[in-house]
Amino acid sequence: MGDDNPTNRELVFAFIVNYKRAHDGLSPSIQEIAEGCRLSESTVKYHLLMLERDDRIRVVGRRAIEVTGGIWDLPDY
């Protein structure tokens, strides 16, 4: 892909990463991802499956999303 428009999958991935950074590592819900990316919940579920298949994320349980290779560091106080 040579254009500057990110794919919906990249938007979903970026939303997850940014949400986790802003919420102390907590994962967004499917509804929050859908609203934030302006996609349907079924489309978000599809992209989550594809991101998991590509080993970029891991879905744990009903809500937890781990970013593969991501490290959550405590802030410096």
VEXVEX-642526 format. One record per residue (C-alpha): residue number from 1; residue in three letters; x, y, z. Coordinates in Angstrom, 1 decimal. Layout:
NUM_ALA_X_Y_Z
...
***
This chain:
1_MET_0.0_0.0_0.0
2_GLY_1.6_3.2_-1.1
3_ASP_-1.0_5.7_-0.1
4_ASP_-1.3_7.7_3.0
5_ASN_-4.8_6.4_3.9
6_PRO_-4.6_3.8_6.7
7_THR_-6.7_0.7_6.3
8_ASN_-9.5_0.0_8.7
9_ARG_-7.4_-2.7_10.3
10_GLU_-4.6_-0.2_10.9
11_LEU_-7.2_2.3_12.4
12_VAL_-8.4_-0.4_14.7
13_PHE_-4.9_-1.3_15.8
14_ALA_-4.0_2.3_16.4
15_PHE_-7.2_2.9_18.3
16_ILE_-6.4_0.0_20.6
17_VAL_-2.8_1.1_21.2
18_ASN_-3.8_4.7_21.9
19_TYR_-6.7_3.7_24.1
20_LYS_-4.4_1.5_26.2
21_ARG_-1.9_4.3_26.6
22_ALA_-4.6_6.7_27.7
23_HIS_-6.3_4.3_30.1
24_ASP_-3.4_2.8_32.1
25_GLY_-3.3_-0.3_29.9
26_LEU_-7.0_-1.1_30.0
27_SER_-8.5_-2.5_26.7
28_PRO_-11.3_-0.8_24.9
29_SER_-14.6_-2.6_24.3
30_ILE_-15.7_-3.6_20.8
31_GLN_-18.3_-0.8_21.0
32_GLU_-15.7_1.8_21.9
33_ILE_-13.5_0.7_19.0
34_ALA_-16.5_0.7_16.6
35_GLU_-17.5_4.2_17.7
36_GLY_-13.9_5.5_17.7
37_CYS_-13.2_4.1_14.2
38_ARG_-16.7_4.7_12.8
39_LEU_-17.1_1.0_11.9
40_SER_-19.7_-1.5_12.7
41_GLU_-19.1_-3.9_15.6
42_SER_-19.1_-6.9_13.3
43_THR_-16.4_-5.2_11.2
44_VAL_-14.3_-4.5_14.3
45_LYS_-14.7_-8.2_15.4
46_TYR_-13.4_-9.2_11.9
47_HIS_-10.4_-6.9_12.2
48_LEU_-9.6_-8.2_15.7
49_LEU_-9.6_-11.7_14.4
50_MET_-7.3_-10.8_11.5
51_LEU_-5.0_-8.8_13.8
52_GLU_-4.8_-11.8_16.1
53_ARG_-4.2_-14.1_13.2
54_ASP_-1.3_-11.8_12.1
55_ASP_0.0_-12.1_15.7
56_ARG_-0.2_-8.4_16.3
57_ILE_-2.7_-8.7_19.2
58_ARG_-4.0_-11.4_21.5
59_VAL_-7.6_-11.4_22.7
60_VAL_-7.9_-12.8_26.2
61_GLY_-11.4_-13.5_27.5
62_ARG_-14.2_-11.2_26.6
63_ARG_-12.5_-7.9_26.8
64_ALA_-8.7_-8.0_27.4
65_ILE_-6.6_-7.2_24.3
66_GLU_-2.9_-7.6_24.5
67_VAL_-0.7_-5.9_22.0
68_THR_1.9_-8.5_21.0
69_GLY_5.4_-7.2_21.9
70_GLY_3.8_-4.3_23.8
71_ILE_5.2_-3.5_27.2
72_TRP_3.3_-1.4_29.8
73_ASP_5.7_0.7_31.8
74_LEU_4.7_2.4_35.0
75_PRO_5.0_6.2_34.7
76_ASP_7.9_8.0_36.3
77_TYR_6.8_10.0_39.3
***
